[in-house]
Amino acid sequence: MDFEINMPEEEERLRKAFRTKVPGLTVRFSGTGRVLEVMDLSATGFAVMDKERGFAEKQTFEVDLLIKDRLFIGGAAAMAMRVLDNGIVGMNFVDLDRQKQIKLDKLVLEVQKRLIALRKKKREQG
C-alpha cells in the first residue's frame, strides 16, 4: 500500500488561521517606541498599517500587545512576513511560549464567539 504525505510550503500556510479585529488592540515595538493599531489578529500573527514604511521583510521585533493601553501580552517575538506597497505589514509570532499562546487563543476565540452571536441575532431579527 502506497501513500504520500505532503506538507504545505510556508506560502501555502499563510492565512490559515481565523483573523479578527479586536477593538482597542495596539502593538508596541520595543526598541523603537512605535505603537501602531492592530488591523487584524490571529493566533499566528497580526497586521498593522505602517504609513512611515519602516519595516522590511524578515525583520524581527520584540513586541507588546496592548488592549486599551493595558498590557495584554508582553515580550513576544514577531517577524515581518509581508510588507506591501500600501503600507500593510503582516507579522507572524515567533516561538510564543505556551502561556502567551493560550492567552492569545482565548482572545481570538472570545472574539469569534461574539461575532457568531451577533450574526445569529441579526439573522433572527431580519
Secondary structure as a PSIPRED ss2 file (coil, helix, strand):
# PSIPRED VFORMAT (PSIPRED V4.0)

   1 M C   1.000  0.000  0.000
   2 D C   1.000  0.000  0.000
   3 F C   1.000  0.000  0.000
   4 E C   1.000  0.000  0.000
   5 I C   1.000  0.000  0.000
   6 N C   1.000  0.000  0.000
   7 M C   1.000  0.000  0.000
   8 P C   1.000  0.000  0.000
   9 E C   1.000  0.000  0.000
  10 E H   0.000  1.000  0.000
  11 E H   0.000  1.000  0.000
  12 E H   0.000  1.000  0.000
  13 R H   0.000  1.000  0.000
  14 L C   1.000  0.000  0.000
  15 R C   1.000  0.000  0.000
  16 K C   1.000  0.000  0.000
  17 A C   1.000  0.000  0.000
  18 F C   1.000  0.000  0.000
  19 R C   1.000  0.000  0.000
  20 T E   0.000  0.000  1.000
  21 K C   1.000  0.000  0.000
  22 V C   1.000  0.000  0.000
  23 P C   1.000  0.000  0.000
  24 G C   1.000  0.000  0.000
  25 L E   0.000  0.000  1.000
  26 T E   0.000  0.000  1.000
  27 V E   0.000  0.000  1.000
  28 R E   0.000  0.000  1.000
  29 F E   0.000  0.000  1.000
  30 S C   1.000  0.000  0.000
  31 G C   1.000  0.000  0.000
  32 T C   1.000  0.000  0.000
  33 G C   1.000  0.000  0.000
  34 R E   0.000  0.000  1.000
  35 V E   0.000  0.000  1.000
  36 L E   0.000  0.000  1.000
  37 E E   0.000  0.000  1.000
  38 V E   0.000  0.000  1.000
  39 M E   0.000  0.000  1.000
  40 D E   0.000  0.000  1.000
  41 L E   0.000  0.000  1.000
  42 S C   1.000  0.000  0.000
  43 A C   1.000  0.000  0.000
  44 T C   1.000  0.000  0.000
  45 G E   0.000  0.000  1.000
  46 F E   0.000  0.000  1.000
  47 A E   0.000  0.000  1.000
  48 V E   0.000  0.000  1.000
  49 M E   0.000  0.000  1.000
  50 D C   1.000  0.000  0.000
  51 K C   1.000  0.000  0.000
  52 E C   1.000  0.000  0.000
  53 R C   1.000  0.000  0.000
  54 G C   1.000  0.000  0.000
  55 F C   1.000  0.000  0.000
  56 A C   1.000  0.000  0.000
  57 E C   1.000  0.000  0.000
  58 K C   1.000  0.000  0.000
  59 Q C   1.000  0.000  0.000
  60 T E   0.000  0.000  1.000
  61 F E   0.000  0.000  1.000
  62 E E   0.000  0.000  1.000
  63 V E   0.000  0.000  1.000
  64 D E   0.000  0.000  1.000
  65 L E   0.000  0.000  1.000
  66 L E   0.000  0.000  1.000
  67 I E   0.000  0.000  1.000
  68 K C   1.000  0.000  0.000
  69 D C   1.000  0.000  0.000
  70 R E   0.000  0.000  1.000
  71 L E   0.000  0.000  1.000
  72 F E   0.000  0.000  1.000
  73 I E   0.000  0.000  1.000
  74 G E   0.000  0.000  1.000
  75 G E   0.000  0.000  1.000
  76 A E   0.000  0.000  1.000
  77 A E   0.000  0.000  1.000
  78 A E   0.000  0.000  1.000
  79 M E   0.000  0.000  1.000
  80 A E   0.000  0.000  1.000
  81 M E   0.000  0.000  1.000
  82 R E   0.000  0.000  1.000
  83 V E   0.000  0.000  1.000
  84 L C   1.000  0.000  0.000
  85 D C   1.000  0.000  0.000
  86 N C   1.000  0.000  0.000
  87 G C   1.000  0.000  0.000
  88 I E   0.000  0.000  1.000
  89 V E   0.000  0.000  1.000
  90 G E   0.000  0.000  1.000
  91 M E   0.000  0.000  1.000
  92 N E   0.000  0.000  1.000
  93 F E   0.000  0.000  1.000
  94 V E   0.000  0.000  1.000
  95 D C   1.000  0.000  0.000
  96 L C   1.000  0.000  0.000
  97 D C   1.000  0.000  0.000
  98 R H   0.000  1.000  0.000
  99 Q H   0.000  1.000  0.000
 100 K H   0.000  1.000  0.000
 101 Q H   0.000  1.000  0.000
 102 I H   0.000  1.000  0.000
 103 K H   0.000  1.000  0.000
 104 L H   0.000  1.000  0.000
 105 D H   0.000  1.000  0.000
 106 K H   0.000  1.000  0.000
 107 L H   0.000  1.000  0.000
 108 V H   0.000  1.000  0.000
 109 L H   0.000  1.000  0.000
 110 E H   0.000  1.000  0.000
 111 V H   0.000  1.000  0.000
 112 Q H   0.000  1.000  0.000
 113 K H   0.000  1.000  0.000
 114 R H   0.000  1.000  0.000
 115 L H   0.000  1.000  0.000
 116 I H   0.000  1.000  0.000
 117 A H   0.000  1.000  0.000
 118 L H   0.000  1.000  0.000
 119 R H   0.000  1.000  0.000
 120 K H   0.000  1.000  0.000
 121 K H   0.000  1.000  0.000
 122 K H   0.000  1.000  0.000
 123 R H   0.000  1.000  0.000
 124 E H   0.000  1.000  0.000
 125 Q H   0.000  1.000  0.000
 126 G C   1.000  0.000  0.000
